[in-house]
């Protein structure tokens, strides 16, 4: 997916098994952020950044949805432990990460593996991607502030 592309209508199912659709956010901008794994330090910092600034983000006309390939049960634990106040899509079949092009080869300590590249897509009120914030630009501890600064 690139800037100017229409995002897919069906985004996936959240931690409660509820279908999340693009049309659920009609009239709002959507911050769709992809992150590698629940309960890891960077992903927790990023999620807590959104949690702490969600009121301001909503007031600015945005909704927030997180996406990882973790299953719903892990998302429930993550949300409960950190009191997260927005939906997390459990993309266990990797449909959404592949559609958005964030399921890529990664490398750690010389070992190559497939994983989610931390990326945020800002989708406008018409469902069009208007901005993409890549992994080199994202500062996990203040990612919500980065979104608010770009509005």
C-alpha positions as CSV (number, residue, x, y, z in Angstrom):
1,X,0.0,0.0,0.0
2,X,1.2,3.5,-0.9
3,X,0.0,7.0,-0.3
4,X,-3.1,7.6,-2.4
5,X,-4.2,3.9,-2.3
6,X,-7.6,3.0,-1.0
7,X,-7.4,0.9,2.2
8,X,-9.3,-2.4,2.3
9,X,-12.8,-2.4,3.8
10,X,-12.3,-5.4,5.9
11,X,-9.4,-4.9,8.3
12,X,-9.7,-8.0,10.4
13,X,-11.0,-9.1,13.8
14,X,-10.1,-7.5,17.1
15,X,-9.2,-9.1,20.4
16,X,-12.8,-9.9,21.1
17,X,-13.5,-11.5,17.7
18,X,-15.4,-8.4,16.4
19,X,-14.9,-7.5,12.8
20,X,-13.2,-4.2,12.2
21,X,-14.1,-2.4,9.0
22,X,-12.9,0.8,7.4
23,X,-16.5,2.0,7.3
24,X,-16.6,1.8,11.1
25,X,-14.5,5.0,11.1
26,X,-16.5,7.0,8.5
27,X,-16.0,10.7,9.0
28,X,-12.8,10.2,11.0
29,X,-9.2,9.6,10.1
30,X,-7.7,6.3,11.1
31,X,-4.3,5.7,12.6
32,X,-3.6,2.1,11.6
33,X,-0.4,1.1,13.2
34,X,1.4,-2.2,12.7
35,X,3.8,-3.4,15.4
36,X,5.8,-6.6,15.8
37,X,4.8,-8.2,19.0
38,X,2.7,-7.8,22.2
39,X,4.5,-7.4,25.5
40,X,7.8,-6.3,24.0
41,X,9.5,-3.1,25.2
42,X,9.1,-1.0,22.0
43,X,5.6,-2.2,21.2
44,X,4.5,-1.6,24.8
45,X,6.0,1.9,24.7
46,X,4.2,2.6,21.4
47,X,0.8,1.3,22.6
48,X,1.1,3.2,25.9
49,X,1.9,6.4,24.0
50,X,-1.4,6.0,22.1
51,X,-3.3,5.0,25.3
52,X,-2.1,8.2,27.1
53,X,-2.9,10.5,24.2
54,X,-6.0,8.9,22.9
55,X,-8.3,11.7,24.1
56,X,-6.2,14.3,22.2
57,X,-6.0,12.0,19.2
58,X,-9.8,11.5,19.2
59,X,-10.3,15.3,19.6
60,X,-8.1,15.8,16.5
61,X,-10.5,13.6,14.6
62,X,-8.6,10.3,14.6
63,X,-9.3,6.8,15.7
64,X,-6.5,4.3,16.6
65,X,-6.3,0.6,15.7
66,X,-3.2,-1.5,16.4
67,X,-2.3,-4.6,14.3
68,X,0.0,-7.5,15.0
69,X,0.1,-11.2,14.1
70,X,-0.3,-12.2,17.7
71,X,-3.6,-14.0,18.5
72,X,-6.6,-12.6,20.2
73,X,-5.8,-14.2,23.6
74,X,-2.4,-12.5,23.7
75,X,-4.0,-9.2,22.7
76,X,-6.5,-9.5,25.5
77,X,-3.6,-10.0,28.0
78,X,-1.7,-7.1,26.5
79,X,-4.7,-4.8,26.7
80,X,-5.5,-5.8,30.3
81,X,-2.0,-5.5,31.5
82,X,-1.4,-2.0,30.0
83,X,-5.1,-0.8,30.1
84,X,-5.1,-0.1,26.4
85,X,-8.2,1.7,25.3
86,X,-8.4,1.0,21.5
87,X,-8.8,-2.2,19.4
88,X,-6.0,-4.5,18.5
89,X,-6.5,-6.6,15.3
90,X,-5.2,-10.2,15.6
91,X,-3.9,-10.7,12.1
92,X,-2.9,-14.4,12.7
93,X,-3.3,-15.4,9.1
94,X,-1.1,-12.4,8.0
95,X,-3.7,-11.1,5.6
96,X,-3.5,-7.4,6.6
97,X,0.3,-7.3,7.1
98,X,0.8,-8.7,3.7
99,X,-1.8,-6.4,2.1
100,X,-0.1,-3.4,3.6
101,X,3.4,-4.7,2.7
102,X,4.8,-4.7,6.3
103,X,5.4,-8.5,6.5
104,X,9.1,-8.5,5.4
105,X,12.4,-10.2,5.9
106,X,14.1,-8.9,9.0
107,X,17.5,-9.7,10.5
108,X,18.7,-10.0,14.1
109,X,22.2,-11.0,15.1
110,X,22.7,-12.2,11.5
111,X,19.7,-14.5,11.6
112,X,17.1,-13.7,8.9
113,X,13.4,-14.2,9.6
114,X,10.0,-12.9,8.5
115,X,8.3,-10.4,10.7
116,X,6.2,-7.2,10.9
117,X,8.0,-4.0,10.2
118,X,6.8,-1.3,12.5
119,X,4.8,1.1,10.2
120,X,1.9,3.5,10.7
121,X,-0.7,4.4,8.0
122,X,-2.8,7.5,8.3
123,X,-6.1,6.9,6.4
124,X,-8.3,9.8,5.7
125,X,-12.1,10.1,6.0
126,X,-12.6,8.7,2.5
127,X,-10.5,5.6,3.2
128,X,-7.4,6.8,1.3
129,X,-3.9,6.4,2.7
130,X,-2.6,10.0,3.1
131,X,0.6,9.4,5.1
132,X,2.9,6.5,5.9
133,X,5.3,6.7,8.8
134,X,8.1,4.2,8.5
135,X,10.1,2.3,11.1
136,X,13.1,4.8,10.9
137,X,10.7,7.7,11.6
138,X,8.7,6.2,14.5
139,X,9.8,7.0,18.0
140,X,7.9,4.4,20.0
141,X,7.7,6.4,23.3
142,X,6.3,9.5,21.7
143,X,4.6,8.1,18.6
144,X,1.1,9.5,19.5
145,X,2.7,13.0,19.7
146,X,4.3,12.4,16.3
147,X,0.8,11.8,14.9
148,X,-0.6,14.9,16.5
149,X,2.3,17.1,15.2
150,X,1.6,15.9,11.6
151,X,-2.1,16.7,11.6
